[in-house]
Amino acid sequence: MNTEHSHPRIHPGTVDRSNPNAPKRTFAKSIVSNSRRLRQRVGLAVSLCLGLAAIVIALE
């Protein structure tokens, strides 16, 4: 079985060059993702309410 690679890996965009000893700053990312989820849920609830109101108005 040949384990030698004749060409180097060409994935410069996926290489993690950050310092592994640096503190992780995930607090802001979690706030952004939580607010995005909340906006999606609020948007869904508002659209469902508007759709239900339109159906009620149309049936009267």
N, CA, C and O atoms as a GROMACS GRO file, in nm:
protein
  240
    1MET      N    1   0.084  -0.118   0.000
    1MET     CA    2   0.000   0.000   0.000
    1MET      C    3   0.088   0.125   0.000
    1MET      O    4   0.177   0.139   0.084
    2ASN      N    5   0.064   0.212  -0.092
    2ASN     CA    6   0.145   0.332  -0.106
    2ASN      C    7   0.084   0.443  -0.020
    2ASN      O    8  -0.027   0.488  -0.045
    3THR      N    9   0.159   0.486   0.082
    3THR     CA   10   0.109   0.591   0.172
    3THR      C   11   0.169   0.727   0.142
    3THR      O   12   0.129   0.826   0.202
    4GLU      N   13   0.263   0.733   0.050
    4GLU     CA   14   0.324   0.861   0.016
    4GLU      C   15   0.236   0.936  -0.083
    4GLU      O   16   0.179   0.877  -0.175
    5HIS      N   17   0.225   1.067  -0.062
    5HIS     CA   18   0.146   1.151  -0.152
    5HIS      C   19   0.241   1.226  -0.243
    5HIS      O   20   0.338   1.287  -0.197
    6SER      N   21   0.213   1.221  -0.371
    6SER     CA   22   0.301   1.287  -0.467
    6SER      C   23   0.273   1.436  -0.477
    6SER      O   24   0.355   1.510  -0.531
    7HIS      N   25   0.159   1.481  -0.426
    7HIS     CA   26   0.125   1.623  -0.433
    7HIS      C   27   0.085   1.672  -0.294
    7HIS      O   28   0.027   1.597  -0.216
    8PRO      N   29   0.116   1.798  -0.265
    8PRO     CA   30   0.077   1.851  -0.134
    8PRO      C   31  -0.074   1.877  -0.128
    8PRO      O   32  -0.139   1.888  -0.232
    9ARG      N   33  -0.125   1.886  -0.010
    9ARG     CA   34  -0.267   1.917   0.006
    9ARG      C   35  -0.294   2.060  -0.039
    9ARG      O   36  -0.217   2.152  -0.008
   10ILE      N   37  -0.400   2.079  -0.111
   10ILE     CA   38  -0.433   2.212  -0.161
   10ILE      C   39  -0.562   2.256  -0.092
   10ILE      O   40  -0.668   2.260  -0.155
   11HIS      N   41  -0.554   2.289   0.034
   11HIS     CA   42  -0.668   2.337   0.111
   11HIS      C   43  -0.626   2.455   0.198
   11HIS      O   44  -0.640   2.448   0.320
   12PRO      N   45  -0.576   2.565   0.138
   12PRO     CA   46  -0.531   2.676   0.222
   12PRO      C   47  -0.646   2.746   0.294
   12PRO      O   48  -0.623   2.811   0.396
   13GLY      N   49  -0.769   2.735   0.243
   13GLY     CA   50  -0.880   2.802   0.308
   13GLY      C   51  -0.928   2.731   0.432
   13GLY      O   52  -0.997   2.791   0.514
   14THR      N   53  -0.894   2.605   0.447
   14THR     CA   54  -0.943   2.529   0.561
   14THR      C   55  -0.839   2.515   0.672
   14THR      O   56  -0.866   2.452   0.774
   15VAL      N   57  -0.722   2.572   0.652
   15VAL     CA   58  -0.618   2.560   0.753
   15VAL      C   59  -0.647   2.658   0.866
   15VAL      O   60  -0.668   2.777   0.842
   16ASP      N   61  -0.649   2.609   0.988
   16ASP     CA   62  -0.674   2.693   1.104
   16ASP      C   63  -0.542   2.749   1.153
   16ASP      O   64  -0.459   2.677   1.208
   17ARG      N   65  -0.522   2.879   1.132
   17ARG     CA   66  -0.397   2.943   1.170
   17ARG      C   67  -0.409   3.018   1.303
   17ARG      O   68  -0.318   3.092   1.340
   18SER      N   69  -0.521   2.999   1.373
   18SER     CA   70  -0.539   3.070   1.499
   18SER      C   71  -0.456   3.006   1.609
   18SER      O   72  -0.417   2.890   1.601
   19ASN      N   73  -0.430   3.084   1.709
   19ASN     CA   74  -0.351   3.038   1.823
   19ASN      C   75  -0.438   2.947   1.909
   19ASN      O   76  -0.542   2.992   1.958
   20PRO      N   77  -0.399   2.821   1.928
   20PRO     CA   78  -0.483   2.731   2.009
   20PRO      C   79  -0.489   2.771   2.155
   20PRO      O   80  -0.580   2.729   2.227
   21ASN      N   81  -0.393   2.851   2.201
   21ASN     CA   82  -0.392   2.893   2.341
   21ASN      C   83  -0.474   3.020   2.364
   21ASN      O   84  -0.494   3.060   2.479
   22ALA      N   85  -0.521   3.082   2.258
   22ALA     CA   86  -0.598   3.206   2.271
   22ALA      C   87  -0.737   3.173   2.324
   22ALA      O   88  -0.791   3.066   2.296
   23PRO      N   89  -0.795   3.264   2.401
   23PRO     CA   90  -0.930   3.239   2.452
   23PRO      C   91  -1.031   3.239   2.339
   23PRO      O   92  -1.019   3.316   2.244
   24LYS      N   93  -1.129   3.153   2.349
   24LYS     CA   94  -1.231   3.144   2.245
   24LYS      C   95  -1.334   3.254   2.265
   24LYS      O   96  -1.382   3.276   2.376
   25ARG      N   97  -1.368   3.321   2.156
   25ARG     CA   98  -1.464   3.431   2.163
   25ARG      C   99  -1.593   3.387   2.096
   25ARG      O  100  -1.624   3.430   1.985
   26THR      N  101  -1.666   3.300   2.162
   26THR     CA  102  -1.789   3.249   2.105
   26THR      C  103  -1.912   3.318   2.161
   26THR      O  104  -2.024   3.290   2.119
   27PHE      N  105  -1.892   3.410   2.258
   27PHE     CA  106  -2.006   3.476   2.321
   27PHE      C  107  -2.085   3.558   2.220
   27PHE      O  108  -2.208   3.548   2.213
   28ALA      N  109  -2.015   3.640   2.141
   28ALA     CA  110  -2.083   3.724   2.041
   28ALA      C  111  -2.149   3.638   1.934
   28ALA      O  112  -2.259   3.669   1.889
   29LYS      N  113  -2.082   3.531   1.893
   29LYS     CA  114  -2.141   3.443   1.791
   29LYS      C  115  -2.268   3.378   1.842
   29LYS      O  116  -2.365   3.363   1.768
   30SER      N  117  -2.268   3.338   1.969
   30SER     CA  118  -2.389   3.274   2.024
   30SER      C  119  -2.503   3.375   2.035
   30SER      O  120  -2.619   3.339   2.013
   31ILE      N  121  -2.472   3.501   2.069
   31ILE     CA  122  -2.576   3.603   2.076
   31ILE      C  123  -2.636   3.627   1.937
   31ILE      O  124  -2.758   3.638   1.923
   32VAL      N  125  -2.551   3.636   1.837
   32VAL     CA  126  -2.599   3.660   1.700
   32VAL      C  127  -2.685   3.544   1.653
   32VAL      O  128  -2.792   3.566   1.594
   33SER      N  129  -2.641   3.420   1.677
   33SER     CA  130  -2.719   3.306   1.632
   33SER      C  131  -2.850   3.295   1.709
   33SER      O  132  -2.953   3.258   1.652
   34ASN      N  133  -2.848   3.327   1.840
   34ASN     CA  134  -2.972   3.323   1.918
   34ASN      C  135  -3.070   3.430   1.870
   34ASN      O  136  -3.190   3.403   1.860
   35SER      N  137  -3.022   3.550   1.840
   35SER     CA  138  -3.112   3.656   1.793
   35SER      C  139  -3.166   3.623   1.655
   35SER      O  140  -3.279   3.658   1.623
   36ARG      N  141  -3.086   3.556   1.573
   36ARG     CA  142  -3.132   3.517   1.440
   36ARG      C  143  -3.245   3.415   1.452
   36ARG      O  144  -3.345   3.423   1.382
   37ARG      N  145  -3.227   3.318   1.543
   37ARG     CA  146  -3.332   3.218   1.564
   37ARG      C  147  -3.458   3.282   1.618
   37ARG      O  148  -3.568   3.247   1.578
   38LEU      N  149  -3.442   3.377   1.709
   38LEU     CA  150  -3.558   3.445   1.768
   38LEU      C  151  -3.633   3.524   1.661
   38LEU      O  152  -3.756   3.522   1.658
   39ARG      N  153  -3.560   3.594   1.573
   39ARG     CA  154  -3.624   3.669   1.465
   39ARG      C  155  -3.700   3.576   1.372
   39ARG      O  156  -3.810   3.609   1.327
   40GLN      N  157  -3.643   3.460   1.344
   40GLN     CA  158  -3.711   3.364   1.256
   40GLN      C  159  -3.839   3.315   1.321
   40GLN      O  160  -3.942   3.302   1.254
   41ARG      N  161  -3.835   3.287   1.450
   41ARG     CA  162  -3.955   3.238   1.519
   41ARG      C  163  -4.061   3.346   1.526
   41ARG      O  164  -4.179   3.317   1.507
   42VAL      N  165  -4.020   3.469   1.554
   42VAL     CA  166  -4.117   3.580   1.559
   42VAL      C  167  -4.177   3.601   1.421
   42VAL      O  168  -4.298   3.622   1.410
   43GLY      N  169  -4.097   3.597   1.318
   43GLY     CA  170  -4.148   3.612   1.181
   43GLY      C  171  -4.246   3.503   1.145
   43GLY      O  172  -4.347   3.529   1.080
   44LEU      N  173  -4.217   3.381   1.186
   44LEU     CA  174  -4.308   3.270   1.160
   44LEU      C  175  -4.440   3.290   1.234
   44LEU      O  176  -4.547   3.267   1.178
   45ALA      N  177  -4.433   3.331   1.360
   45ALA     CA  178  -4.555   3.352   1.438
   45ALA      C  179  -4.640   3.464   1.379
   45ALA      O  180  -4.762   3.451   1.371
   46VAL      N  181  -4.576   3.573   1.338
   46VAL     CA  182  -4.650   3.685   1.279
   46VAL      C  183  -4.716   3.642   1.148
   46VAL      O  184  -4.831   3.676   1.123
   47SER      N  185  -4.643   3.569   1.066
   47SER     CA  186  -4.702   3.527   0.938
   47SER      C  187  -4.817   3.428   0.960
   47SER      O  188  -4.916   3.432   0.887
   48LEU      N  189  -4.805   3.341   1.059
   48LEU     CA  190  -4.916   3.250   1.088
   48LEU      C  191  -5.038   3.327   1.137
   48LEU      O  192  -5.151   3.296   1.098
   49CYS      N  193  -5.018   3.426   1.223
   49CYS     CA  194  -5.130   3.507   1.272
   49CYS      C  195  -5.197   3.584   1.158
   49CYS      O  196  -5.319   3.591   1.151
   50LEU      N  197  -5.116   3.642   1.071
   50LEU     CA  198  -5.173   3.716   0.958
   50LEU      C  199  -5.249   3.623   0.864
   50LEU      O  200  -5.356   3.658   0.814
   51GLY      N  201  -5.195   3.505   0.839
   51GLY     CA  202  -5.264   3.410   0.755
   51GLY      C  203  -5.396   3.365   0.815
   51GLY      O  204  -5.496   3.353   0.746
   52LEU      N  205  -5.394   3.339   0.944
   52LEU     CA  206  -5.517   3.298   1.013
   52LEU      C  207  -5.620   3.411   1.010
   52LEU      O  208  -5.739   3.387   0.988
   53ALA      N  209  -5.576   3.535   1.033
   53ALA     CA  210  -5.666   3.648   1.028
   53ALA      C  211  -5.724   3.665   0.888
   53ALA      O  212  -5.843   3.696   0.874
   54ALA      N  213  -5.644   3.644   0.785
   54ALA     CA  214  -5.694   3.656   0.648
   54ALA      C  215  -5.798   3.549   0.618
   54ALA      O  216  -5.897   3.575   0.550
   55ILE      N  217  -5.776   3.428   0.668
   55ILE     CA  218  -5.873   3.321   0.648
   55ILE      C  219  -6.004   3.351   0.720
   55ILE      O  220  -6.112   3.329   0.666
   56VAL      N  221  -5.995   3.403   0.843
   56VAL     CA  222  -6.115   3.437   0.919
   56VAL      C  223  -6.193   3.547   0.850
   56VAL      O  224  -6.316   3.541   0.841
   57ILE      N  225  -6.124   3.648   0.802
   57ILE     CA  226  -6.189   3.760   0.732
   57ILE      C  227  -6.253   3.710   0.602
   57ILE      O  228  -6.365   3.750   0.569
   58ALA      N  229  -6.184   3.622   0.530
   58ALA     CA  230  -6.238   3.572   0.403
   58ALA      C  231  -6.362   3.484   0.425
   58ALA      O  232  -6.451   3.481   0.340
   59LEU      N  233  -6.368   3.414   0.536
   59LEU     CA  234  -6.482   3.324   0.560
   59LEU      C  235  -6.604   3.396   0.617
   59LEU      O  236  -6.714   3.340   0.619
   60GLU      N  237  -6.586   3.518   0.663
   60GLU     CA  238  -6.702   3.589   0.721
   60GLU      C  239  -6.788   3.654   0.616
   60GLU      O  240  -6.889   3.717   0.649
   0.00000   0.00000   0.00000
